[in-house]
Amino acid sequence: MGNSLVYKLSPRVHKWGYKYSTLGIFEKFLKEYGLSKHIEENEWVAVKIHFGSEGAHRVIRPSFIQKTLQQSKKQKENHS
Protein backbone atom coordinates (compact mmCIF):
# COMPACT_ATOMS: atom_id res chain seq x y z
CA MET A 1 0.00 0.00 0.00
CA GLY A 2 1.36 3.41 -0.96
CA ASN A 3 1.61 6.52 1.15
CA SER A 4 -1.47 8.68 1.52
CA LEU A 5 -1.61 12.44 1.79
CA VAL A 6 -3.73 13.56 4.75
CA TYR A 7 -5.09 17.09 5.15
CA LYS A 8 -5.86 18.37 8.65
CA LEU A 9 -8.00 21.40 9.33
CA SER A 10 -8.04 22.78 12.85
CA PRO A 11 -11.46 23.07 14.50
CA ARG A 12 -10.21 25.95 16.66
CA VAL A 13 -11.85 29.29 15.96
CA HIS A 14 -9.96 32.46 16.93
CA LYS A 15 -12.25 35.08 15.38
CA TRP A 16 -15.97 35.54 14.99
CA GLY A 17 -17.40 35.16 11.49
CA TYR A 18 -18.35 32.50 8.97
CA LYS A 19 -15.01 32.48 7.14
CA TYR A 20 -13.26 31.69 10.45
CA SER A 21 -15.70 28.92 11.41
CA THR A 22 -14.88 25.26 10.93
CA LEU A 23 -17.38 25.06 8.07
CA GLY A 24 -16.01 28.25 6.46
CA ILE A 25 -12.44 26.94 6.66
CA PHE A 26 -13.56 23.60 5.19
CA GLU A 27 -15.37 25.36 2.32
CA LYS A 28 -12.23 27.41 1.54
CA PHE A 29 -10.13 24.23 1.59
CA LEU A 30 -12.48 22.48 -0.87
CA LYS A 31 -12.27 25.40 -3.30
CA GLU A 32 -8.47 25.61 -3.09
CA TYR A 33 -8.00 21.83 -3.31
CA GLY A 34 -9.53 21.69 -6.78
CA LEU A 35 -11.66 18.59 -6.96
CA SER A 36 -11.80 18.83 -10.75
CA LYS A 37 -8.29 17.37 -10.88
CA HIS A 38 -9.67 14.21 -9.31
CA ILE A 39 -13.10 13.83 -10.92
CA GLU A 40 -13.51 12.67 -14.50
CA GLU A 41 -16.55 13.53 -16.60
CA ASN A 42 -19.48 11.14 -15.89
CA GLU A 43 -17.55 9.56 -13.02
CA TRP A 44 -19.47 8.47 -9.93
CA VAL A 45 -18.34 10.05 -6.68
CA ALA A 46 -18.75 8.25 -3.34
CA VAL A 47 -18.76 10.27 -0.13
CA LYS A 48 -18.19 8.43 3.13
CA ILE A 49 -20.47 9.91 5.77
CA HIS A 50 -19.29 8.09 8.89
CA PHE A 51 -16.00 7.28 10.55
CA GLY A 52 -16.42 3.52 10.25
CA SER A 53 -15.76 2.55 13.85
CA GLU A 54 -17.50 -0.71 14.63
CA GLY A 55 -20.30 -0.13 17.13
CA ALA A 56 -19.79 3.64 17.09
CA HIS A 57 -22.39 6.15 16.02
CA ARG A 58 -20.11 8.95 14.90
CA VAL A 59 -21.21 10.61 11.68
CA ILE A 60 -20.01 13.59 9.70
CA ARG A 61 -22.30 16.58 10.08
CA PRO A 62 -24.68 17.08 7.15
CA SER A 63 -23.42 20.63 6.52
CA PHE A 64 -19.93 19.28 5.71
CA ILE A 65 -21.38 16.64 3.40
CA GLN A 66 -23.46 19.32 1.67
CA LYS A 67 -20.39 21.52 1.06
CA THR A 68 -18.44 18.54 -0.30
CA LEU A 69 -21.23 17.56 -2.69
CA GLN A 70 -21.80 21.15 -3.82
CA GLN A 71 -18.10 21.62 -4.57
CA SER A 72 -17.90 18.21 -6.31
CA LYS A 73 -20.82 19.16 -8.53
CA LYS A 74 -19.35 22.61 -9.28
CA GLN A 75 -15.98 21.16 -10.15
CA LYS A 76 -17.57 18.48 -12.31
CA GLU A 77 -19.63 21.11 -14.21
CA ASN A 78 -16.52 23.26 -14.71
CA HIS A 79 -14.56 20.22 -15.86
CA SER A 80 -17.06 19.43 -18.65
Contacts in CASP RR format, 6 or more apart in sequence:
PFRMAT RR
TARGET T0000
AUTHOR 0000-0000-0000
METHOD contacts of the structure
MODEL  1
MGNSLVYKLSPRVHKWGYKYSTLGIFEKFLKEYGLSKHIEENEWVAVKIH
FGSEGAHRVIRPSFIQKTLQQSKKQKENHS
7 29 0 8 1.000
7 33 0 8 1.000
9 22 0 8 1.000
9 25 0 8 1.000
9 26 0 8 1.000
9 29 0 8 1.000
10 25 0 8 1.000
11 22 0 8 1.000
13 20 0 8 1.000
13 21 0 8 1.000
13 22 0 8 1.000
14 20 0 8 1.000
18 24 0 8 1.000
19 25 0 8 1.000
19 28 0 8 1.000
23 63 0 8 1.000
23 64 0 8 1.000
23 67 0 8 1.000
26 64 0 8 1.000
26 67 0 8 1.000
27 67 0 8 1.000
27 71 0 8 1.000
30 67 0 8 1.000
30 68 0 8 1.000
30 71 0 8 1.000
31 71 0 8 1.000
34 75 0 8 1.000
35 71 0 8 1.000
35 72 0 8 1.000
35 75 0 8 1.000
35 76 0 8 1.000
36 75 0 8 1.000
36 76 0 8 1.000
36 78 0 8 1.000
36 79 0 8 1.000
39 45 0 8 1.000
39 72 0 8 1.000
39 75 0 8 1.000
39 76 0 8 1.000
39 79 0 8 1.000
40 79 0 8 1.000
41 76 0 8 1.000
41 79 0 8 1.000
41 80 0 8 1.000
43 76 0 8 1.000
45 72 0 8 1.000
45 76 0 8 1.000
47 65 0 8 1.000
47 68 0 8 1.000
47 69 0 8 1.000
47 72 0 8 1.000
48 60 0 8 1.000
49 59 0 8 1.000
49 60 0 8 1.000
49 65 0 8 1.000
50 58 0 8 1.000
50 59 0 8 1.000
50 60 0 8 1.000
51 58 0 8 1.000
51 59 0 8 1.000
51 60 0 8 1.000
52 58 0 8 1.000
END
